[in-house]
Amino acid sequence: MSVAGLHIRPQVVVLLWLSLLGFTVGSSVKVRAQERPYFVTYSQELEEPGNLDIESFNVVGNPKNGNAFMGSDAELEYGVKTWWTTEFYLDGQATASESTIFTGFRWENRVRPWVGEHWINPVFYAELEDTSADKTLREVVGHDGNDDMLIPNGLAHRNIEREIELKLILGSNVRGWNISENFITEKNFQNGNPWEFGYAFGVSRPLKLAASANECTFCAEKFQAGAELYGGLGDTRGFGTSLTSQYFGPTFNWTAPNGMTIGMSPQFGLNSYSIPFLFRFSVTYEIEQVLSRFHR
């Protein structure tokens, strides 16, 4: 398989097995709500208690003076309580002319202190990471940039990053629009690295707010559109946008009647420190009350 000149070896299929599992159950899934069409930004919305999301997020890029790559993660997102969602990731990447490798795992938790809808809805996010040579680019912090993608897999894979990532997520719903802001801080506990900072900002809206009287596949309320802006904000040695990468792009998704959501986003680097172009795409399935299915 080739994407934008990148040859994807068969091993990468292992990273997407959760999506294939979701396909087998998709016909019995009911959708509670559309997924927001974000790839980096988090909204204030949590998973419904007892529901399981099976997700695959992917990014294809071609850094300046480097080899094209595809970063992928397979995710399990579970609603523990109304105010608590937990998620587990398996990450991997394939780089042209190099290798396809498993890059590690991550475990995140999101807690919403105030139940119900408010003018601004805060969510607290904490994630533990054990990765190396990661190219999923699910966030950009510190001075992450194009040159980080130039390190050969053989060298990058030796540098294990054990990190904690914290986010303050703020989200609002205004007249059908979702407005979400994330402030990100991350600490690599290897070799005394400083705290790094980043941000993400997203807006989105369904193309139509009112649902049709009859079930439909490609009607306007099945589509959402928006945009994301995100990038690094330096670290404790120097806060700001100097020598940081910044990205912007439109985002889209479509939710099928069987519960599958497909998303995509072309994203553009805004300065010379950034990767010039990224293409992101995702597949998500939701299974309602997954544990109750084993008690029948």
C-alpha positions as CSV (number, residue, x, y, z in Angstrom):
1,M,0.0,0.0,0.0
2,S,1.3,3.5,-0.8
3,V,0.1,6.9,0.5
4,A,1.7,10.0,-1.0
5,G,4.7,8.0,-2.1
6,L,5.1,6.3,1.3
7,H,5.2,2.5,1.1
8,I,3.2,1.1,4.1
9,R,4.5,-2.3,5.2
10,P,2.0,-5.0,6.3
11,Q,3.0,-4.6,9.9
12,V,1.2,-1.3,10.1
13,V,-2.1,-3.2,9.8
14,V,-1.6,-4.5,13.4
15,L,-1.8,-0.9,14.6
16,L,-5.3,-0.5,13.1
17,W,-6.8,-3.8,14.3
18,L,-9.1,-2.0,16.7
19,S,-10.7,-0.3,13.7
20,L,-11.3,-3.6,12.0
21,L,-12.8,-4.9,15.1
22,G,-15.2,-1.9,15.2
23,F,-16.3,-2.7,11.6
24,T,-17.5,-6.1,12.7
25,V,-19.8,-4.6,15.3
26,G,-20.7,-1.4,13.5
27,S,-24.0,-2.6,12.3
28,S,-25.3,-3.0,15.8
29,V,-24.1,0.3,17.1
30,K,-26.3,3.3,17.9
31,V,-24.9,6.8,17.7
32,R,-25.4,9.0,20.8
33,A,-23.9,12.1,19.2
34,Q,-21.5,13.1,16.4
35,E,-17.8,13.1,17.1
36,R,-16.3,16.5,17.0
37,P,-14.1,16.8,13.8
38,Y,-10.9,17.6,15.8
39,F,-7.6,15.8,15.6
40,V,-5.5,17.7,18.1
41,T,-8.0,19.8,20.0
42,Y,-10.2,18.3,22.8
43,S,-13.7,19.5,23.4
44,Q,-15.4,19.4,26.8
45,E,-17.5,16.4,25.8
46,L,-16.8,13.0,27.5
47,E,-17.8,9.5,26.6
48,E,-21.2,8.4,27.9
49,P,-20.9,6.0,30.9
50,G,-20.6,2.4,29.8
51,N,-19.9,3.3,26.1
52,L,-16.8,2.3,24.3
53,D,-15.2,4.1,21.4
54,I,-12.9,2.2,19.1
55,E,-10.8,4.7,17.1
56,S,-7.9,4.9,14.6
57,F,-6.2,8.3,14.1
58,N,-3.6,8.7,11.4
59,V,-1.4,11.4,10.0
60,V,0.7,11.5,6.8
61,G,3.5,14.0,6.4
62,N,6.6,14.7,4.3
63,P,9.1,16.9,6.3
64,K,11.5,19.1,4.5
65,N,14.8,17.2,3.7
66,G,13.3,14.0,5.1
67,N,11.4,10.9,4.3
68,A,7.6,10.7,4.2
69,F,5.9,9.1,7.1
70,M,2.6,7.8,8.4
71,G,1.9,7.9,12.2
72,S,-1.0,5.8,13.5
73,D,-2.6,5.1,16.9
74,A,-5.3,2.7,17.8
75,E,-7.5,3.8,20.7
76,L,-10.0,2.4,23.2
77,E,-12.0,5.2,24.9
78,Y,-14.4,4.2,27.7
79,G,-16.9,6.2,29.7
80,V,-16.3,5.3,33.4
81,K,-18.6,7.9,34.9
82,T,-20.5,10.9,33.7
83,W,-17.6,13.0,34.8
84,W,-14.7,10.6,33.9
85,T,-13.5,9.2,30.6
86,T,-10.4,7.0,30.3
87,E,-8.5,6.1,27.1
88,F,-5.7,3.7,26.1
89,Y,-3.5,4.2,23.0
90,L,-1.2,1.9,21.0
91,D,1.1,3.9,18.7
92,G,3.2,3.1,15.6
93,Q,4.7,4.7,12.5
94,A,6.0,3.9,9.1
95,T,8.8,6.0,7.5
96,A,9.7,5.6,3.8
97,S,13.1,4.1,3.1
98,E,13.4,3.2,6.8
99,S,11.1,1.0,8.8
100,T,7.6,0.3,10.3
101,I,7.8,0.2,14.1
102,F,5.7,0.1,17.2
103,T,6.4,3.3,19.1
104,G,4.7,2.8,22.5
105,F,1.6,3.3,24.5
106,R,-0.3,6.1,26.3
107,W,-3.0,6.2,29.0
108,E,-5.1,9.3,29.4
109,N,-7.9,10.3,31.8
110,R,-10.2,13.3,31.5
111,V,-12.3,14.6,34.4
112,R,-15.1,17.1,34.2
113,P,-15.6,18.7,37.6
114,W,-19.0,20.4,36.8
115,V,-21.7,18.2,35.3
116,G,-24.2,19.9,33.1
117,E,-23.8,22.6,30.4
118,H,-22.3,25.9,31.4
119,W,-21.1,29.0,29.6
120,I,-17.5,27.6,29.8
121,N,-17.0,23.9,30.6
122,P,-13.6,23.0,32.0
123,V,-12.1,19.5,31.8
124,F,-8.8,18.4,33.4
125,Y,-6.7,16.0,31.4
126,A,-3.7,13.8,32.5
127,E,-1.8,11.3,30.4
128,L,1.1,9.0,31.0
129,E,3.3,8.1,28.0
130,D,6.0,5.5,27.2
131,T,7.0,6.1,23.6
132,S,10.0,6.4,21.3
133,A,10.2,7.7,17.7
134,D,6.6,8.8,17.9
135,K,5.1,10.4,14.8
136,T,1.4,10.5,15.6
137,L,1.7,14.3,16.4
138,R,-1.4,14.2,18.6
139,E,-0.1,17.4,20.2
140,V,2.7,19.9,19.5
141,V,4.6,21.3,22.5
142,G,7.9,23.1,23.2
143,H,10.1,23.3,20.1
144,D,8.7,20.3,18.3
145,G,9.2,20.8,14.6
146,N,10.2,19.6,11.2
147,D,13.7,18.6,12.2
148,D,12.5,16.1,14.8
149,M,11.1,14.1,11.9
150,L,14.5,13.8,10.3
151,I,16.1,11.6,13.0
152,P,16.3,8.0,11.5
153,N,14.1,5.4,13.2
154,G,17.1,3.4,14.2
155,L,18.4,6.2,16.4
156,A,15.0,7.7,17.5
157,H,13.7,4.3,18.7
158,R,16.6,4.1,21.3
159,N,15.4,7.3,23.0
160,I,12.6,6.2,25.2
161,E,10.4,9.1,26.4
162,R,8.5,8.6,29.7
163,E,6.3,11.6,30.0
164,I,3.4,13.1,31.8
165,E,1.1,15.4,29.9
166,L,-1.4,17.7,31.5
167,K,-4.1,19.8,29.7
168,L,-6.7,22.3,30.7
169,I,-9.6,22.0,28.3
170,L,-12.2,24.7,28.0
171,G,-15.2,24.2,25.8
172,S,-18.4,26.1,25.0
173,N,-21.4,25.4,22.8
174,V,-22.9,28.6,21.3
175,R,-25.8,28.5,18.8
176,G,-24.7,25.2,17.3
177,W,-21.0,26.1,17.3
178,N,-18.5,24.3,19.5
179,I,-15.5,26.4,20.6
180,S,-12.7,24.6,22.4
181,E,-9.4,25.8,23.8
182,N,-6.6,23.6,25.2
183,F,-3.5,24.7,27.1
184,I,-0.9,21.9,27.2
185,T,2.1,21.2,29.4
186,E,4.3,18.2,29.1
187,K,7.3,16.9,31.0
188,N,9.8,14.2,29.9
189,F,11.4,12.7,33.0
190,Q,14.4,11.5,31.1
191,N,17.6,13.6,31.4
192,G,16.2,16.5,33.3
193,N,14.2,18.0,30.4
194,P,12.1,21.2,31.1
195,W,8.4,21.5,31.2
196,E,7.2,22.2,27.6
197,F,4.0,24.1,26.6
198,G,1.6,24.1,23.7
199,Y,-1.9,25.0,22.8
200,A,-4.8,23.9,20.5
201,F,-7.9,25.8,19.4
202,G,-10.8,24.5,17.5
203,V,-14.2,25.5,16.3
204,S,-16.8,23.3,14.6
205,R,-20.5,23.1,13.7
206,P,-22.9,20.5,12.1
207,L,-23.9,21.6,8.6
208,K,-27.5,21.3,9.8
209,L,-28.7,21.4,13.4
210,A,-32.2,19.9,13.1
211,A,-32.3,16.2,12.3
212,S,-34.4,14.9,9.4
213,A,-37.6,13.1,10.0
214,N,-36.4,10.1,8.1
215,E,-33.1,8.2,8.5
216,C,-30.6,9.3,5.9
217,T,-27.0,8.7,5.0
218,F,-25.6,11.8,3.4
219,C,-28.0,14.5,4.7
220,A,-26.5,17.7,6.1
221,E,-26.8,16.8,9.8
222,K,-24.5,13.9,9.3
223,F,-21.6,16.2,8.4
224,Q,-19.6,18.5,10.7
225,A,-17.0,21.1,9.6
226,G,-14.6,23.3,11.5
227,A,-11.0,24.3,11.8
228,E,-8.0,23.8,14.1
229,L,-5.1,26.0,15.1
230,Y,-2.3,24.5,17.3
231,G,1.4,24.7,18.0
232,G,4.2,25.0,20.5
233,L,4.7,27.7,23.2
234,G,8.3,27.0,24.2
235,D,9.3,25.7,27.7
236,T,10.3,26.9,31.1
237,R,13.6,28.1,29.7
238,G,11.8,30.4,27.3
239,F,8.0,30.7,26.9
240,G,6.6,32.0,23.6
241,T,6.3,31.2,19.9
242,S,10.0,31.7,19.0
243,L,11.4,28.6,17.2
244,T,8.1,26.7,17.5
245,S,6.0,25.0,14.9
246,Q,2.4,26.2,14.2
247,Y,-0.3,24.6,12.2
248,F,-3.8,25.4,10.8
249,G,-6.3,23.5,8.8
250,P,-10.0,22.9,8.1
251,T,-11.6,19.7,9.5
252,F,-14.5,17.6,8.4
253,N,-16.3,14.4,9.5
254,W,-19.3,12.3,8.5
255,T,-21.2,9.9,10.7
256,A,-22.8,6.9,9.0
257,P,-26.1,5.4,10.1
258,N,-24.3,2.3,11.4
259,G,-22.2,4.4,13.9
260,M,-19.0,4.8,12.0
261,T,-17.5,8.3,11.8
262,I,-14.9,9.2,9.2
263,G,-12.9,12.3,9.6
264,M,-10.2,14.1,7.6
265,S,-8.2,17.3,7.7
266,P,-5.5,18.9,5.5
267,Q,-3.3,20.9,7.7
268,F,-0.6,23.5,6.8
269,G,2.6,24.5,8.6
270,L,2.6,28.3,9.2
271,N,6.3,28.9,9.4
272,S,9.6,27.5,8.4
273,Y,10.0,25.5,11.6
274,S,6.9,23.5,10.8
275,I,6.3,20.4,8.6
276,P,4.9,22.0,5.4
277,F,1.8,19.8,5.1
278,L,0.0,17.1,7.1
279,F,-3.0,15.1,6.1
280,R,-5.0,13.6,9.0
281,F,-7.7,11.0,8.8
282,S,-9.6,8.9,11.3
283,V,-12.2,6.1,11.7
284,T,-14.3,5.8,14.9
285,Y,-17.0,3.4,16.1
286,E,-19.0,3.7,19.3
287,I,-20.5,0.6,21.1
288,E,-23.2,1.5,23.6
289,Q,-23.1,-0.2,27.0
290,V,-20.4,-2.6,26.0
291,L,-20.1,-4.5,29.3
292,S,-23.8,-5.3,29.4
293,R,-23.4,-7.2,26.1
294,F,-21.4,-9.8,28.0
295,H,-24.2,-10.4,30.6
296,R,-26.8,-11.6,28.1
